[in-house]
Amino acid sequence: MFSLKILIVEDDSVSALLLQRALEKNNHQIIGVADTGEKALELLEQQPADIVMMDINLAGDLDGIKTTEIINEKYDIPVVYLSASSDAETLNKVVGTNPSAYVIKPFNIRELNMVIELAIFKDRKEKELQKLNNELEEKVKLRTAELYEANKELTKALEKEREINELKSRIVLNVSHGFKTPLTSILSSAQLLQMYAEKDHPFKQKISKHAFKIENSVRALNNLLTSVLFFGKADANQMEYKPKKLFLGAFVKEVLDTTQAGVENGVKVKTNLGKLPKTITSDQDLLYQVFENLLSNAIKYSKDNGEVIFNLDYEDGMLKGKIEDSGIGIPKSEQSQLYDRFFRARNVGIVEGSGLGLSIVKKCLEVMKGEINFTSEVGKGTTFEVSIPVK
């Protein structure tokens, strides 16, 4: 067994002497024998000990329990209690001081050595555990501080990103609005040129041809700016659902007139209208974006001189539209990306487009709490179905 420095605190001189001899026989060093708690504390001030053998009943103002409490607080040394009593009352008193062991007098040498070894082992393990706990607490504090700083930086970055996005949205909206006015003037001028070309003029055919190109180009650019403005509002959280009463027949006519104006591939739209109410209550602008974009895409990606079928019906408070074409279709591997902004399938070829139309449709339907589904096969066409709650 390893050698220890031991302080004996025992007010019975005979018991103290027997204990000292037993411990010295096992190569332990006795740093002192105290008969009171006060003297025990004085000895510990002069020389440190590895363990204290403490009698519970001592002479003086400090009994063994009070002395142990002071030792625990000041020196953190393991204490083994010595007592001739093992009654419940005595045991309850000593439990609160967290003793390393408890030995009943009279004791034998073997039992005493075993108790001391266990007391030292318990103390060392507790101190190792405490050290690990302290290190863990320090690591947690350090990590918490790091996370706090990281969170502050992230918050700053998010705030900066929000400011940049707001600035970007304002720029997009202002620039787009700035383009709208001159485009309207260009469109009006192109239409006037066509009117003048209808009169006898040596360059009538050429004027009409170029005016037609200008008009179509302006319409395309105007549609693109409308799309940009739409997403500018969406990104700035300015999209609102504003339902109002509208005449459904007039609305459908406006959509069809717009989508068929300037069609160059000879595609016709076949319209099948079911039992539609005369008026409905919905957001006309959002509704227009849905059907205008779906029909324009169907016409644009149809084969020359083909046909697009537009079915519209009303049932149980739902406006149900179906747009079917027999055009180029959408590759299966790319169908999951169809509603992504600026996405265009690889088979669109030279057909012009921004890749924003279906993203707009999806966003509008989200705002109106509608649904959209589609089926498509390359070379055979695409069918879109929408269901929109209206009143």
C-alpha positions in Angstrom: 0.0 0.0 0.0 1.2 3.5 -0.8 2.4 5.8 2.0 0.1 8.6 3.2 0.4 11.7 5.4 -2.3 11.3 8.0 -3.7 13.5 10.7 -5.4 11.8 13.6 -8.1 13.7 15.4 -9.1 11.7 18.5 -9.8 13.0 22.1 -9.1 9.5 23.7 -5.3 9.3 24.0 -5.3 5.5 24.2 -7.4 5.1 21.0 -5.2 7.7 19.3 -2.0 5.9 20.2 -3.4 2.5 19.0 -4.5 4.1 15.7 -1.1 5.8 15.3 0.8 2.5 15.7 -1.5 0.7 13.4 -1.1 3.3 10.7 2.7 3.6 11.1 3.0 -0.2 10.9 1.6 0.2 7.4 4.3 2.8 6.5 1.9 5.8 6.8 3.3 9.1 8.2 1.4 10.7 11.1 1.8 14.4 10.8 0.1 15.0 14.2 -2.5 13.9 16.7 -5.1 16.4 17.8 -7.7 16.0 20.6 -9.8 19.0 19.5 -11.1 20.4 16.3 -9.3 23.7 16.8 -6.0 21.9 17.2 -6.6 19.8 14.1 -7.1 22.9 12.0 -3.9 24.5 13.4 -2.0 21.4 12.4 -3.4 21.5 8.9 -2.3 25.1 8.6 1.3 24.1 9.4 1.5 20.9 7.3 -0.8 19.5 4.7 -2.3 16.0 5.0 -3.5 13.4 2.5 -6.3 12.2 4.8 -7.8 12.9 8.2 -9.0 10.2 10.7 -11.7 12.1 12.6 -13.5 11.1 15.8 -17.0 12.5 15.8 -17.2 13.4 19.5 -14.4 15.8 20.4 -13.6 18.1 23.4 -13.8 21.9 22.7 -16.3 24.0 20.8 -15.9 22.1 17.5 -17.0 18.5 17.3 -15.9 16.2 14.5 -18.8 17.1 12.2 -18.2 20.9 12.4 -14.4 20.4 12.0 -15.0 18.2 8.9 -17.3 20.9 7.4 -14.4 23.5 7.8 -11.8 21.0 6.4 -14.1 20.3 3.4 -14.5 24.0 2.6 -10.9 25.1 3.3 -8.6 22.2 2.5 -10.7 19.7 0.4 -9.0 16.7 2.2 -10.8 13.3 2.5 -12.1 12.6 6.0 -12.7 9.2 7.5 -15.0 9.3 10.6 -14.2 7.2 13.7 -17.1 6.4 16.0 -18.1 3.9 18.6 -21.8 4.5 17.6 -23.6 3.4 14.5 -27.1 4.5 15.3 -29.3 6.2 12.7 -29.1 9.6 14.4 -25.3 9.7 14.2 -25.2 8.5 10.6 -27.7 11.2 9.6 -25.5 13.8 11.1 -22.4 12.7 9.2 -24.0 12.2 5.8 -24.4 15.9 5.2 -20.6 16.4 5.4 -20.0 13.9 2.6 -17.4 11.8 4.4 -15.0 9.6 2.5 -15.7 6.6 4.9 -17.0 5.7 8.3 -15.3 3.3 10.6 -16.9 1.7 13.8 -14.7 1.3 16.8 -13.1 -1.0 17.7 -11.6 -1.6 14.2 -9.2 -4.2 12.9 -6.1 -3.3 10.9 -7.2 -5.0 7.7 -10.5 -3.2 7.7 -8.9 0.1 8.5 -6.4 -0.2 5.6 -9.2 -1.1 3.2 -11.3 1.9 4.3 -8.3 4.3 3.9 -7.6 2.9 0.4 -11.2 3.3 -0.7 -11.4 6.8 0.8 -8.3 7.9 -1.1 -9.5 6.2 -4.3 -12.9 7.9 -4.0 -11.4 11.3 -3.3 -9.1 11.1 -6.3 -11.9 10.0 -8.6 -14.2 12.7 -7.4 -11.4 15.3 -8.0 -10.8 13.9 -11.5 -14.5 14.1 -12.2 -14.6 17.6 -10.9 -11.7 18.6 -13.0 -13.4 17.1 -16.1 -16.6 18.9 -15.2 -14.7 22.2 -14.8 -13.0 21.7 -18.1 -16.3 20.9 -19.7 -17.9 24.0 -18.3 -15.0 26.1 -19.6 -15.4 24.6 -23.0 -19.2 25.1 -22.9 -18.6 28.8 -21.9 -16.1 29.2 -24.6 -18.3 27.5 -27.2 -21.3 29.6 -26.1 -19.3 32.8 -26.4 -18.1 31.7 -29.9 -21.7 30.8 -30.9 -22.9 34.2 -29.5 -20.3 36.0 -31.6 -21.0 33.9 -34.6 -24.7 34.6 -34.2 -24.0 38.3 -34.0 -22.0 38.1 -37.2 -24.8 36.1 -38.8 -27.4 38.6 -37.7 -25.3 41.4 -39.1 -24.8 39.5 -42.4 -28.6 38.8 -42.7 -29.4 42.4 -42.0 -26.9 43.5 -44.6 -28.4 41.0 -47.1 -31.9 42.3 -46.3 -30.8 45.8 -47.0 -29.1 44.8 -50.2 -32.2 42.9 -51.3 -34.4 45.9 -50.5 -32.1 48.2 -52.5 -32.1 45.7 -55.4 -35.9 45.5 -55.3 -36.2 49.3 -55.4 -33.7 49.6 -58.2 -35.5 46.8 -60.2 -38.9 48.4 -59.6 -37.7 52.0 -60.5 -35.8 50.9 -63.6 -38.6 48.7 -64.8 -41.1 51.5 -64.3 -38.7 53.9 -66.1 -38.7 51.6 -69.2 -42.5 51.3 -69.3 -43.2 54.8 -70.5 -40.8 54.9 -73.5 -41.9 51.4 -74.5 -45.5 52.6 -74.5 -44.5 55.5 -76.8 -42.5 53.1 -79.1 -45.5 50.8 -79.3 -47.9 53.7 -80.2 -45.5 54.9 -82.9 -45.2 51.4 -84.4 -49.0 51.2 -84.6 -49.2 54.6 -86.2 -46.6 53.6 -88.8 -48.8 50.6 -89.7 -51.8 52.9 -90.1 -49.8 55.3 -92.4 -48.6 52.3 -94.4 -52.1 51.3 -95.2 -52.3 54.4 -97.5 -50.7 54.4 -100.8 -46.9 54.6 -100.2 -44.0 53.4 -102.2 -42.6 51.6 -99.1 -45.9 50.4 -97.8 -44.9 46.7 -97.5 -41.5 47.4 -95.9 -43.0 49.9 -93.4 -45.7 47.5 -92.4 -43.2 44.7 -92.0 -40.8 46.6 -89.8 -43.6 48.2 -87.8 -44.9 44.8 -87.1 -41.4 43.7 -85.9 -41.1 46.7 -83.7 -44.5 46.1 -82.2 -43.8 42.4 -81.4 -40.4 43.3 -80.0 -41.9 46.0 -77.7 -44.6 43.5 -76.6 -41.9 41.0 -75.7 -39.8 43.5 -73.8 -42.9 44.8 -72.1 -43.8 41.3 -71.0 -40.3 40.8 -69.6 -40.4 44.0 -67.7 -43.8 43.1 -66.3 -42.3 39.8 -65.1 -39.4 41.6 -63.5 -41.7 44.0 -61.8 -43.8 41.1 -60.6 -40.9 39.4 -58.9 -39.6 42.7 -57.6 -42.9 43.1 -55.7 -42.8 39.5 -54.6 -39.2 39.8 -53.2 -40.1 43.0 -51.5 -43.1 41.2 -49.9 -45.5 43.6 -51.6 -47.6 40.9 -53.2 -51.2 41.0 -51.9 -54.4 39.2 -52.8 -56.9 41.9 -53.7 -60.2 40.2 -54.8 -62.9 42.2 -56.5 -65.9 41.4 -58.7 -65.1 40.9 -62.4 -67.0 39.9 -65.5 -65.7 36.5 -66.4 -66.6 36.6 -70.1 -64.8 40.0 -70.7 -61.8 38.7 -68.7 -61.5 35.6 -70.9 -61.8 37.7 -74.1 -59.0 40.0 -72.9 -56.7 37.1 -72.1 -57.4 35.5 -75.5 -56.9 38.8 -77.4 -53.6 39.4 -75.7 -52.2 36.0 -76.2 -53.2 35.7 -79.9 -52.0 39.2 -80.8 -48.8 39.0 -82.8 -48.8 35.2 -83.1 -46.3 34.4 -85.8 -46.4 30.5 -85.9 -50.1 30.3 -87.0 -51.2 28.5 -83.8 -54.9 28.9 -83.1 -56.6 28.6 -79.6 -59.7 26.5 -79.4 -61.8 27.6 -76.5 -64.3 25.3 -74.6 -66.2 27.3 -71.9 -68.3 25.3 -69.5 -71.1 26.6 -67.3 -69.4 29.8 -66.1 -71.0 32.4 -63.8 -71.4 35.9 -65.3 -69.2 37.3 -62.5 -66.7 36.0 -60.0 -64.8 37.6 -57.2 -61.0 37.2 -57.4 -57.8 39.1 -57.9 -58.0 40.0 -61.6 -54.3 40.8 -62.0 -53.1 37.5 -60.5 -55.7 35.6 -62.4 -54.6 37.3 -65.6 -51.0 36.4 -65.0 -51.9 32.7 -64.6 -53.9 32.2 -67.8 -51.9 34.7 -69.9 -48.6 33.0 -69.2 -50.0 29.4 -69.6 -51.7 30.2 -72.9 -48.7 32.2 -74.2 -46.3 29.3 -73.4 -48.7 26.8 -75.0 -48.8 28.9 -78.2 -45.1 29.7 -78.2 -44.0 26.0 -77.9 -46.6 24.5 -80.3 -45.8 23.4 -83.7 -46.5 25.8 -86.6 -50.1 26.0 -87.5 -51.0 23.8 -84.5 -53.8 24.1 -82.0 -54.0 24.9 -78.3 -57.1 23.8 -76.4 -58.3 26.0 -73.6 -61.0 24.6 -71.3 -62.5 26.7 -68.6 -65.2 25.5 -66.1 -66.6 26.4 -62.7 -67.5 23.9 -60.0 -68.2 24.2 -56.3 -66.5 27.6 -55.9 -63.5 26.6 -58.0 -62.4 28.0 -61.3 -60.8 25.1 -63.2 -58.7 25.7 -66.3 -57.0 23.3 -68.6 -54.5 24.3 -71.3 -53.4 21.6 -73.7 -50.9 21.7 -76.5 -49.3 19.2 -78.8 -45.9 21.0 -79.0 -42.3 20.2 -78.1 -43.0 18.9 -74.5 -40.8 19.0 -71.5 -38.0 16.4 -70.9 -38.8 14.2 -67.9 -35.4 14.8 -66.3 -36.1 18.6 -66.2 -39.7 18.6 -65.1 -38.8 19.1 -61.4 -37.1 22.4 -62.3 -40.1 23.7 -64.3 -41.2 26.4 -61.8 -37.6 27.7 -61.1 -36.9 31.3 -62.1 -35.1 31.6 -65.4 -35.3 27.9 -66.1 -35.7 26.9 -69.7 -35.7 23.3 -70.9 -32.8 22.3 -73.1 -35.1 21.5 -76.1 -36.6 25.0 -76.5 -34.1 25.7 -79.3 -34.3 29.3 -80.7 -37.7 30.0 -79.2 -37.4 33.2 -77.3 -38.3 33.4 -73.6 -37.2 34.5 -70.2 -37.9 31.4 -68.1 -40.1 33.5 -65.7 -43.6 32.7 -66.9 -44.2 29.5 -65.0 -42.5 30.9 -61.9 -45.0 33.7 -62.0 -47.9 31.3 -62.4 -46.7 29.3 -59.4 -46.4 32.4 -57.2 -49.8 33.8 -58.2 -51.4 30.5 -57.4 -49.7 30.4 -54.0 -51.1 33.8 -53.2 -54.6 32.8 -54.4 -54.3 29.4 -52.6 -54.8 27.6 -55.9 -53.2 24.4 -57.3 -51.4 23.5 -60.5 -50.5 20.2 -62.1 -49.1 19.2 -65.5 -48.3 16.2 -67.7 -45.8 16.3 -70.5 -44.0 14.2 -73.0 -41.3 15.2 -75.4 -42.6 15.6 -78.9 -46.2 15.1 -77.9 -47.1 18.2 -75.9 -48.0 19.4 -72.5 -51.2 19.8 -70.5 -51.5 22.2 -67.5 -54.5 22.1 -65.1 -55.2 24.8 -62.6 -57.8 25.0 -59.8 -58.4 28.4 -58.2 -60.9 29.2 -55.4 -63.2 32.1 -56.3 -66.4 33.5 -55.1 
